[in-house]
């Protein structure tokens, strides 16, 4: 029970990577707030965790809305008595060539990925500082925090920026025992990635099979997707690390796609 009695907020946790992390953390004894734009989906995931005898709460949260973030964090603290771990995971994907990228969609991408990380961090830090227990903040980056790909200008820009935000949080939080790290997965076959395959095939004029083999997995060592389990185990490693020695770091989990 590596996270016994720890209070956790995970954004975008009703599906995909966020849900797998929530299930993993709950099995390790954490009290988990499932924060998601879709309240019904958040409640369903929380109920799934409670049915297994673990502790969870569904929380409605639009991570790009400061009031919604503050209310969601406050509801979690009222229920669990504090917040020890934040996993900033909420994200979407929109793909276009830069010259065709609508400015409104650029702003939407940055609002969810980057503003959301900032707002949830800001809301949690004051409570972590006051508690005297320290804390752990985990950002869901990507190999695109290190590398670029076609058609993903705002996604790549936001994921790069998360590393900068993480480093500042690590420096500012150190005196309070708060550490911050970024997980940088390769492609994980979630609904978000599945949606990209036909979109990229259409935009690039290639088959969906070629999108997978020649775009998504081209630079991996074994031609394999990163799995949900790969990412959730890395998140657990970050959350349960026994000291504050590991902070301000980015951990790449990508079958060798990017090597630091």
VOTIVO-645768 format. One line per 5 residues: number of its first residue (from 1); for each residue x, y, z of N, C-alpha, C. Coordinates in Angstrom, 1 decimal. Each point is the difference from the previous one (the first is absolute). Last residue first. Example, Ala and Ser with C-alpha at 12.3 -4.5 7.8 and 13.67 -1.06 7.14 Angstrom:
2	12.8:-2.2:7.1:0.9:1.1:0.0:-0.8:1.1:0.8  0.3:-5.7:-0.1:-0.9:1.2:0.0:0.9:1.2:0.0 .
# end
This chain:
260	17.1:10.4:-23.7:0.6:1.2:0.5:1.5:-0.1:0.1  -3.7:-2.2:-3.4:0.9:-0.4:1.0:0.7:1.3:0.5  -4.8:-1.8:-2.8:0.9:1.1:0.4:0.9:-0.5:1.1  -2.5:-3.3:-1.9:-0.2:1.0:-1.1:0.9:1.2:0.3  -0.4:-4.2:2.7:1.2:0.5:-0.7:-0.2:1.0:-1.0 .
255	-3.6:-1.9:2.7:0.7:-1.1:-0.8:1.1:0.6:-0.8  -2.4:2.6:3.3:-0.4:0.1:-1.4:0.6:-1.1:-0.9  -0.1:3.1:4.6:-0.5:-1.4:0.0:-0.5:-0.2:-1.4  3.0:3.9:3.1:-0.5:-0.4:-1.3:-0.3:-1.5:0.0  0.4:4.2:3.8:0.3:-1.5:-0.2:-0.7:-0.4:-1.3 .
250	1.9:4.7:2.6:-0.9:-0.5:-1.0:0.4:-1.4:-0.3  0.7:3.7:4.5:0.5:-1.0:-1.0:-1.1:-0.3:-1.0  0.2:2.6:4.4:0.4:0.8:-1.2:0.4:-0.9:-1.2  0.6:-2.5:4.5:-0.9:1.1:-0.2:0.5:0.9:-1.2  1.4:-4.2:3.5:-0.4:0.0:-1.4:-1.0:1.1:-0.2 .
245	1.8:-0.6:4.3:1.2:0.1:-0.8:-0.4:0.0:-1.5  -2.7:-0.3:4.3:-0.1:1.1:-1.0:1.2:0.2:-0.9  -2.0:-4.8:2.2:0.7:1.3:0.4:-0.3:1.0:-1.0  -1.7:-4.5:-0.5:0.1:0.1:1.5:0.7:1.3:0.5  -3.5:-1.2:-4.2:1.5:0.1:0.1:0.3:0.4:1.5 .
240	-4.4:-0.6:-2.3:0.4:-0.7:1.2:1.5:0.0:0.3  -2.2:2.1:-3.9:-0.8:0.3:1.2:0.5:-0.5:1.3  2.1:-1.1:-4.2:0.1:1.4:0.3:-0.7:0.4:1.3  -0.5:-4.4:-1.7:1.4:0.2:0.4:0.2:1.4:0.4  -4.2:-1.0:-1.8:0.2:-0.5:1.4:1.4:0.1:0.5 .
235	-0.8:1.1:-4.5:-0.7:1.0:0.9:0.1:-0.4:1.5  1.6:-3.0:-3.3:0.9:1.1:0.1:-0.6:1.1:0.9  -2.7:-3.7:-1.0:1.1:-0.4:0.9:1.0:1.1:0.2  -3.5:0.7:-3.0:-0.5:0.0:1.4:1.1:-0.4:1.0  0.9:-0.1:-4.7:-0.1:1.3:0.5:-0.5:0.1:1.4 .
230	0.4:-4.2:-2.2:1.3:0.7:0.0:-0.1:1.3:0.7  -3.9:-2.3:-0.9:0.7:-0.5:1.2:1.4:0.6:0.1  -2.7:0.9:-3.8:-0.5:0.7:1.2:0.7:-0.4:1.2  2.8:-0.6:-4.4:-1.2:-0.5:0.5:-0.5:0.9:1.2  3.0:0.7:-4.8:0.1:0.1:1.4:-1.3:-0.5:0.6 .
225	1.2:-1.8:-4.9:-0.6:1.1:0.8:0.5:0.0:1.4  3.1:-2.0:-4.0:-1.1:-0.3:0.9:-0.6:1.3:0.6  4.0:-1.4:-3.0:-1.2:0.3:-0.7:-1.2:-0.3:0.9  4.7:-0.1:1.3:-0.6:-1.3:-0.3:-1.3:0.2:-0.8  2.8:3.7:1.3:1.0:-1.1:-0.3:-0.6:-1.3:-0.4 .
220	-2.0:5.1:-1.1:0.2:-0.9:1.1:0.9:-1.1:-0.3  -1.5:3.5:-3.1:1.3:0.2:0.7:0.1:-0.8:1.3  -3.9:-0.2:-2.9:1.1:-0.1:-0.9:1.4:0.1:0.8  -5.0:0.2:1.2:0.9:-1.0:0.6:1.4:-0.1:-0.8  -3.6:3.2:-1.2:-0.1:-0.1:1.4:1.1:-0.9:0.6 .
215	-0.1:0.7:-4.8:0.0:1.3:0.7:0.1:-0.3:1.5  -0.1:-3.6:-3.2:1.0:0.9:-0.5:0.0:1.4:0.7  -3.0:-3.7:1.2:1.3:-0.6:-0.2:1.1:1.1:-0.3  -4.7:1.2:0.6:0.5:-0.7:1.2:1.5:-0.4:-0.2  -2.1:2.0:-3.6:0.0:1.0:1.1:0.6:-0.7:1.2 .
210	-0.9:-2.7:-3.7:1.3:0.8:-0.1:0.1:1.1:1.1  -4.0:-2.5:-0.3:1.1:-0.9:0.4:1.3:0.7:-0.1  -3.8:2.3:-1.5:0.0:-0.1:1.4:1.1:-0.9:0.5  0.8:2.3:-4.8:-1.0:-1.0:0.7:0.1:0.1:1.5  1.0:4.4:-3.0:0.6:-1.4:0.1:-1.0:-0.9:0.7 .
205	0.0:5.1:-0.8:-0.2:-0.8:-1.2:0.6:-1.4:0.0  -0.3:3.8:3.4:1.3:-0.3:-0.6:-0.2:-0.8:-1.3  -3.8:1.3:2.6:0.8:1.2:-0.2:1.3:-0.3:-0.8  -2.9:-3.6:1.3:-0.6:0.9:-1.0:0.8:1.2:-0.3  1.6:-3.0:3.3:-0.1:-0.7:-1.3:-0.6:0.9:-1.1 .
200	-0.1:1.4:4.5:1.4:0.2:-0.6:0.0:-0.7:-1.4  -3.9:-0.5:2.5:0.2:1.4:-0.3:1.3:0.3:-0.7  -1.2:-4.4:1.6:-0.6:0.4:-1.3:0.2:1.5:-0.3  2.0:-1.4:4.0:0.5:-0.8:-1.1:-0.7:0.3:-1.3  -1.0:2.0:4.5:1.0:0.6:-0.9:0.4:-0.8:-1.2 .
195	-3.0:-1.6:3.4:-0.6:1.1:-0.7:0.9:0.6:-1.0  1.6:-3.2:3.1:-0.8:-0.6:-1.0:-0.6:1.0:-1.0  2.2:1.5:3.9:0.9:-0.4:-1.1:-0.7:-0.6:-1.1  -2.5:1.2:3.8:0.6:1.2:-0.6:0.9:-0.3:-1.1  -1.9:-3.6:2.5:-0.9:0.7:-0.9:0.5:1.2:-0.7 .
190	3.8:-3.2:1.6:-1.2:0.5:0.7:-1.0:0.5:-1.1  4.9:-2.3:0.2:-1.2:-0.2:-0.9:-1.3:0.3:0.8  5.0:2.3:0.3:-0.7:-1.0:0.7:-1.4:-0.2:-0.7  5.2:2.2:-1.2:-1.4:-0.2:-0.3:-0.6:-1.1:0.8  4.1:2.0:2.5:-0.2:-0.1:-1.5:-1.5:-0.2:-0.3 .
185	1.5:2.5:4.6:-0.2:-1.2:-0.7:0.1:0.1:-1.5  1.6:2.6:4.6:0.0:0.3:-1.5:-0.2:-1.3:-0.7  -0.5:2.6:5.2:0.0:-1.3:-0.7:-0.1:0.3:-1.5  1.8:3.3:4.3:-0.8:-0.2:-1.3:0.2:-1.4:-0.5  0.4:2.7:5.2:0.6:-0.7:-1.1:-1.0:-0.2:-1.2 .
180	1.0:2.4:5.4:-0.7:0.0:-1.2:0.8:-0.7:-1.1  -0.5:0.9:5.9:0.8:-0.3:-1.2:-1.0:0.0:-1.2  0.2:2.0:5.4:-0.8:-0.3:-1.2:0.9:-0.3:-1.2  1.1:1.6:4.7:-0.1:-1.5:-0.2:-0.8:-0.4:-1.2  1.2:4.5:1.5:-1.2:-0.5:0.6:-0.1:-1.5:-0.1 .
175	3.5:2.6:-2.0:0.1:0.3:1.4:-1.2:-0.5:0.8  0.2:-0.6:-4.8:1.0:-0.8:0.7:0.0:0.3:1.5  -2.7:2.0:-3.8:-0.6:-0.9:1.0:1.0:-0.7:0.9  1.3:3.0:-3.6:-0.8:0.8:1.0:-0.5:-0.9:1.1  2.4:-2.0:-3.6:0.8:1.0:0.7:-0.7:0.7:1.1 .
170	-2.4:-3.0:-2.8:1.0:-0.8:0.8:0.9:1.0:0.8  -3.0:1.9:-3.1:-0.7:-0.6:1.2:0.9:-0.8:0.9  1.7:1.6:-4.1:-0.2:1.2:0.9:-0.7:-0.5:1.3  0.7:-3.2:-3.4:1.3:0.4:0.6:-0.2:1.2:1.0  -3.7:-1.5:-2.6:0.4:-1.0:1.0:1.3:0.4:0.7 .
165	-1.6:2.6:-3.7:-0.8:0.2:1.2:0.4:-1.0:1.2  2.1:-0.6:-4.2:0.4:1.3:0.6:-0.8:0.3:1.3  -1.2:-3.7:-2.5:1.3:-0.3:0.6:0.5:1.3:0.7  -4.0:0.2:-2.6:-0.2:-0.7:1.3:1.4:-0.2:0.7  -0.2:1.8:-4.4:-0.2:1.0:1.1:-0.2:-0.7:1.3 .
160	0.2:-2.6:-4.0:1.3:0.5:0.3:-0.1:0.9:1.2  -4.0:-1.5:-1.6:0.7:-1.1:0.7:1.5:0.4:0.3  -2.8:3.0:-2.5:-0.5:-0.1:1.4:0.8:-1.1:0.8  0.9:0.6:-4.6:0.4:1.2:0.7:-0.4:-0.1:1.5  -1.3:-3.4:-3.0:1.4:0.0:0.3:0.5:1.1:0.8 .
155	-4.5:0.0:-1.3:0.2:-1.1:0.9:1.5:-0.1:0.3  -1.4:3.2:-3.2:-0.4:0.4:1.4:0.3:-1.1:1.0  1.1:-1.0:-4.7:0.7:1.2:0.5:-0.4:0.3:1.5  -0.6:-3.9:-3.5:-0.4:0.1:1.5:0.7:1.2:0.7  0.5:-2.0:-4.7:-1.4:0.3:0.2:-0.4:0.3:1.4 .
150	4.6:-2.7:-1.0:-0.8:0.8:-0.9:-1.4:0.2:0.6  3.9:-0.7:3.5:-0.6:-0.8:-1.1:-0.8:1.0:-0.9  4.4:0.1:4.0:-1.2:0.6:-0.7:-0.5:-1.1:-1.0  2.7:-0.3:5.1:0.1:-0.1:-1.4:-1.2:0.7:-0.7  0.5:-0.2:4.8:1.4:0.0:-0.4:0.2:0.1:-1.5 .
145	-4.2:-0.3:2.2:0.7:1.0:0.9:1.4:0.1:-0.4  -2.8:-3.2:-2.1:-0.1:1.3:-0.6:0.4:1.2:1.0  -0.3:-4.5:1.4:1.2:0.1:-0.8:0.0:1.4:-0.7  -2.9:0.4:4.1:0.0:-0.9:-1.2:1.4:0.0:-0.5  -2.8:1.5:4.8:0.5:0.5:-1.2:-0.1:-1.0:-1.1 .
140	-2.2:0.9:4.9:0.0:-1.0:-1.1:0.5:0.7:-1.2  1.1:1.0:5.4:-0.6:0.5:-1.3:0.1:-1.1:-1.0  0.0:0.4:5.7:0.4:-0.8:-1.2:-0.7:0.6:-1.2  1.4:1.1:5.5:-0.8:0.4:-1.2:0.6:-0.7:-1.2  0.0:-0.5:5.7:0.6:-0.4:-1.2:-1.0:0.5:-1.1 .
135	1.3:1.3:5.6:-0.9:-0.5:-1.0:0.7:-0.4:-1.3  0.1:1.8:5.8:0.6:0.1:-1.4:-1.0:-0.5:-1.0  -0.8:0.7:4.8:0.3:-1.4:-0.5:0.8:0.0:-1.3  -1.9:3.9:2.4:1.2:-0.5:0.7:0.5:-1.4:-0.4  -3.9:3.2:-1.3:-0.2:-1.3:0.7:1.2:-0.5:0.8 .
130	-0.4:4.0:-2.9:-0.5:0.2:1.3:0.0:-1.3:0.8  1.4:0.0:-4.6:0.9:0.8:0.8:-0.4:0.1:1.5  -2.9:-2.1:-3.2:1.2:-0.8:0.3:1.0:0.7:0.9  -3.7:2.4:-1.5:-0.4:-1.0:1.0:1.2:-0.9:0.3  0.6:3.2:-3.3:-0.2:0.7:1.3:-0.4:-1.0:1.1 .
125	0.5:-1.6:-4.6:1.2:0.3:0.7:-0.2:0.7:1.4  -3.6:-1.2:-3.3:0.5:-1.1:1.0:1.2:0.5:0.8  -2.0:2.8:-3.4:-1.0:-0.3:1.0:0.5:-1.0:1.0  2.8:1.2:-3.6:-0.2:1.1:0.8:-1.0:-0.3:1.2  0.6:-3.2:-3.4:1.2:0.1:0.8:-0.2:1.1:1.0 .
120	-3.2:-0.5:-3.2:-0.1:-1.1:1.0:1.2:0.0:0.9  0.0:3.2:-3.5:-1.1:0.2:0.9:-0.2:-1.0:1.1  3.3:-0.5:-3.5:0.3:1.1:0.9:-1.1:0.2:1.0  -0.7:-3.3:-3.3:1.1:-0.4:0.8:0.4:1.1:1.1  -3.2:1.0:-3.4:-0.5:-0.9:1.0:1.0:-0.5:1.0 .
115	1.3:2.8:-3.6:-0.7:0.8:1.0:-0.6:-1.0:1.1  2.1:-2.2:-3.6:0.9:0.8:0.8:-0.6:0.9:1.1  -2.6:-3.1:-2.9:1.3:-0.7:0.4:0.9:0.8:0.9  -4.3:1.8:-1.6:-0.2:-1.3:0.7:1.3:-0.6:0.5  0.1:4.1:-2.5:-0.8:0.2:1.2:-0.1:-1.4:0.8 .
110	2.1:0.1:-4.3:0.8:0.5:1.1:-0.7:0.2:1.3  -2.5:-1.4:-3.7:1.0:-1.0:0.3:0.9:0.5:1.1  -3.1:3.0:-1.7:-0.7:-1.1:0.7:1.0:-1.0:0.4  1.5:3.4:-2.8:-0.3:0.5:1.4:-0.6:-1.1:0.8  0.6:-0.9:-4.5:1.3:0.1:0.6:-0.2:0.4:1.5 .
105	-3.8:0.0:-2.7:0.4:-1.3:0.4:1.4:-0.1:0.6  -1.6:4.1:-1.6:-0.9:-0.4:1.1:0.4:-1.4:0.5  2.1:1.8:-3.9:0.5:0.6:1.3:-0.8:-0.4:1.2  0.4:-3.1:-4.5:-0.8:1.1:0.5:0.6:0.5:1.4  2.8:-2.4:-4.0:-0.5:-0.2:1.4:-0.8:1.2:0.4 .
100	2.4:-0.9:-4.3:-1.4:-0.2:0.1:-0.6:-0.1:1.4  4.7:0.5:-1.1:-0.6:1.1:-0.7:-1.6:-0.2:-0.1  2.7:-3.3:2.3:0.1:1.3:0.7:-0.8:1.1:-0.8  -1.6:-5.1:-0.5:1.3:0.7:-0.3:-0.1:1.5:0.6  -2.8:-3.6:2.6:-0.1:0.7:-1.3:1.5:0.5:-0.3 .
95	-3.1:-2.9:4.2:1.1:0.0:-1.0:-0.3:0.8:-1.2  -1.3:-1.0:5.6:-0.5:0.6:-1.3:1.2:0.1:-0.9  -1.4:-2.4:5.2:0.9:0.1:-1.2:-0.8:0.6:-1.1  0.0:-0.1:5.9:-0.6:-0.3:-1.3:1.0:0.1:-1.1  -0.1:-0.5:5.9:0.5:0.4:-1.3:-0.9:-0.4:-1.1 .
90	1.4:-0.4:5.8:-1.1:0.3:-1.0:0.6:0.5:-1.3  2.4:-1.1:4.2:0.0:-1.0:-1.1:-0.9:0.5:-1.1  2.6:0.9:4.9:-0.6:0.9:-1.0:0.1:-0.7:-1.3  0.1:-1.4:5.3:0.4:-0.5:-1.3:-0.7:0.8:-1.0  1.4:0.5:5.5:-0.8:0.4:-1.1:0.6:-0.6:-1.3 .
85	0.1:-0.8:5.8:0.5:-0.3:-1.4:-1.0:0.6:-1.0  -0.8:0.5:4.7:1.5:-0.3:0.1:0.6:-0.2:-1.4  -4.4:2.5:2.8:0.4:-0.5:-1.3:1.5:-0.2:0.0  -4.6:0.2:3.8:1.3:0.6:-0.6:0.2:-0.5:-1.4  -3.8:-1.3:2.7:0.8:0.6:1.0:1.3:0.6:-0.4 .
80	-3.9:-2.3:-2.3:1.1:-0.8:0.3:0.9:0.6:1.1  -4.1:2.1:-1.7:-0.3:-1.4:0.1:1.1:-0.8:0.6  0.5:4.7:-0.9:-1.1:-0.2:1.0:-0.3:-1.5:0.3  3.1:1.1:-3.4:0.6:0.3:1.3:-1.1:-0.2:1.1  -1.4:-0.3:-4.5:0.9:-1.1:0.4:0.5:0.1:1.4 .
75	-2.5:3.6:-1.8:-0.9:-1.1:0.3:0.9:-1.3:0.4  2.3:3.9:-1.4:-0.6:0.2:1.3:-0.9:-1.2:0.4  1.9:0.1:-4.3:1.0:-0.3:1.0:-0.6:0.2:1.4  -2.8:1.0:-3.6:0.3:-1.4:0.1:1.0:-0.4:1.0  -1.0:4.6:-0.7:-1.2:-0.7:0.6:0.3:-1.5:0.1 .
70	3.1:2.7:-2.3:0.1:0.3:1.4:-1.2:-0.7:0.8  0.1:-0.4:-4.7:1.2:-0.7:0.6:0.0:0.2:1.5  -3.2:2.4:-2.5:-0.3:-1.5:0.0:1.1:-0.8:0.7  0.7:4.6:-0.7:-1.0:-0.2:1.0:-0.4:-1.4:0.1  3.0:1.3:-3.4:0.6:0.1:1.3:-1.0:-0.3:1.1 .
65	0.2:-2.0:-5.0:-0.8:0.9:0.7:0.4:0.1:1.5  1.7:-3.1:-3.3:0.3:1.3:-0.5:-0.8:1.1:0.6  -0.5:-4.7:1.1:1.3:0.4:0.4:0.4:1.4:-0.5  -4.7:-2.3:1.4:0.6:0.5:-1.3:1.3:0.6:0.4  -3.1:-3.7:2.8:1.1:1.0:-0.1:0.3:0.3:-1.5 .
60	-3.1:-3.1:4.0:-0.2:0.7:-1.2:1.1:1.1:-0.1  0.1:-4.7:2.8:0.0:1.4:0.1:-0.1:0.6:-1.4  -0.4:-4.9:3.3:-0.1:0.6:-1.3:-0.2:1.5:0.1  2.5:-3.8:3.3:-1.0:1.0:-0.1:0.0:0.5:-1.4  1.9:-4.5:3.3:0.1:0.9:-1.2:-1.2:1.0:0.1 .
55	2.7:-4.7:2.5:-0.6:1.3:0.3:0.1:0.9:-1.2  -0.5:-5.7:0.5:1.0:1.1:0.2:-0.8:1.3:0.0  -1.7:-4.6:-0.9:0.3:0.2:1.4:1.0:1.1:0.3  -2.2:-1.3:-4.2:1.2:-0.9:0.3:0.4:0.2:1.4  -3.4:2.6:-1.7:-0.5:-1.3:-0.1:1.1:-1.0:0.3 .
50	1.0:4.6:-0.4:-0.6:-0.3:1.3:-0.6:-1.5:0.0  1.9:1.6:-4.0:1.0:-0.1:1.0:-0.6:-0.4:1.3  -2.9:0.9:-3.5:0.7:-1.2:-0.3:1.1:-0.3:1.1  -2.4:4.1:0.1:-0.8:-1.1:0.5:0.7:-1.4:-0.2  2.0:3.9:-1.7:0.1:0.0:1.4:-0.8:-1.2:0.6 .
45	-0.4:0.8:-4.6:1.4:-0.5:0.4:0.2:-0.1:1.5  -4.0:2.0:-1.6:0.0:-1.5:-0.3:1.3:-0.6:0.3  -0.5:4.7:0.6:-0.7:-0.8:1.0:0.0:-1.5:-0.3  1.8:2.9:-3.2:0.8:0.0:1.2:-0.6:-0.8:1.1  -2.5:0.6:-3.9:1.1:-0.9:-0.3:1.0:-0.1:1.2 .
40	-3.5:3.2:0.1:-0.6:-1.4:0.1:1.1:-1.0:-0.2  1.2:4.6:-0.4:-0.3:-0.4:1.4:-0.5:-1.5:0.1  3.2:2.5:-3.6:-1.3:-0.7:-0.1:-0.2:-0.6:1.4  4.0:2.4:-0.6:-1.0:0.9:-0.6:-1.4:-0.7:0.1  3.6:-1.5:3.6:-0.3:-0.1:-1.4:-1.0:1.0:-0.5 .
35	2.9:-2.6:4.4:-0.3:1.4:-0.5:-0.2:-0.1:-1.5  0.3:-3.3:4.5:-0.1:-0.1:-1.5:-0.5:1.3:-0.5  2.6:-1.5:4.7:-1.1:0.9:-0.6:0.1:-0.1:-1.5  1.7:-3.5:4.2:0.2:0.6:-1.3:-1.2:0.9:-0.4  3.1:-2.5:4.1:-1.3:0.5:-0.1:0.0:0.9:-1.3 .
30	3.5:-4.3:1.0:-0.3:1.4:-0.1:-1.5:0.3:0.0  2.5:-4.4:0.1:-0.5:0.6:1.2:-0.3:1.5:0.0  1.4:-3.2:-3.6:1.1:0.2:0.9:-0.4:0.8:1.3  -3.1:-0.9:-3.6:0.5:-1.4:0.5:1.1:0.2:1.0  -1.5:3.9:-2.1:-1.0:-0.5:0.9:0.4:-1.4:0.6 .
25	2.6:1.9:-3.5:0.2:0.7:1.3:-1.0:-0.5:1.1  -0.5:-1.7:-4.4:1.2:-0.4:0.6:0.3:0.6:1.3  -3.7:1.4:-2.5:-0.2:-1.3:0.5:1.2:-0.6:0.6  0.3:4.3:-2.0:-0.9:0.0:1.2:-0.2:-1.4:0.6  2.5:0.4:-4.0:0.8:0.5:1.1:-0.9:0.0:1.3 .
20	-2.1:-1.0:-4.0:0.9:-1.1:0.4:0.8:0.4:1.2  -2.8:3.3:-1.9:-0.8:-1.1:0.7:0.9:-1.1:0.4  1.9:3.4:-2.6:-0.3:0.5:1.3:-0.8:-1.0:0.8  1.2:-0.9:-4.5:1.1:-0.1:0.9:-0.4:0.5:1.4  -4.2:-1.1:-2.7:1.3:0.0:-0.5:1.1:-0.1:1.1 .
15	-4.7:2.0:1.6:0.3:-1.0:-1.1:1.5:0.0:-0.2  -2.0:2.7:3.4:-1.2:-0.9:-0.3:0.3:-1.0:-1.1  2.9:3.7:1.9:0.1:-1.3:0.5:-1.1:-1.0:-0.2  1.7:5.0:-0.7:-0.2:-0.9:-1.1:0.0:-1.4:0.3  2.3:2.4:3.7:-0.8:0.6:-0.9:-0.1:-0.8:-1.3 .
10	1.0:-0.9:5.5:0.4:-0.4:-1.4:-0.9:0.6:-1.0  1.5:0.2:5.6:-0.9:0.5:-1.0:0.7:-0.3:-1.4  0.5:-2.0:5.4:0.4:0.2:-1.3:-1.1:0.6:-0.9  2.0:-1.5:5.4:-1.1:0.6:-0.8:0.5:0.5:-1.3  1.7:-4.1:3.6:0.3:1.2:-0.7:-1.2:0.5:-0.8 .
5	0.3:-4.1:2.8:-0.5:1.2:0.6:0.4:1.3:-0.7  2.8:-4.1:-1.5:-1.0:-0.1:1.0:-0.4:1.3:0.6  3.0:-1.7:-3.8:-0.7:1.3:0.1:-1.0:0.1:1.1  2.6:-4.0:-1.1:1.0:1.1:-0.1:-0.6:1.4:0.2  -1.1:-5.2:1.0:-0.8:1.2:0.0:0.9:1.2:0.0 .
# end
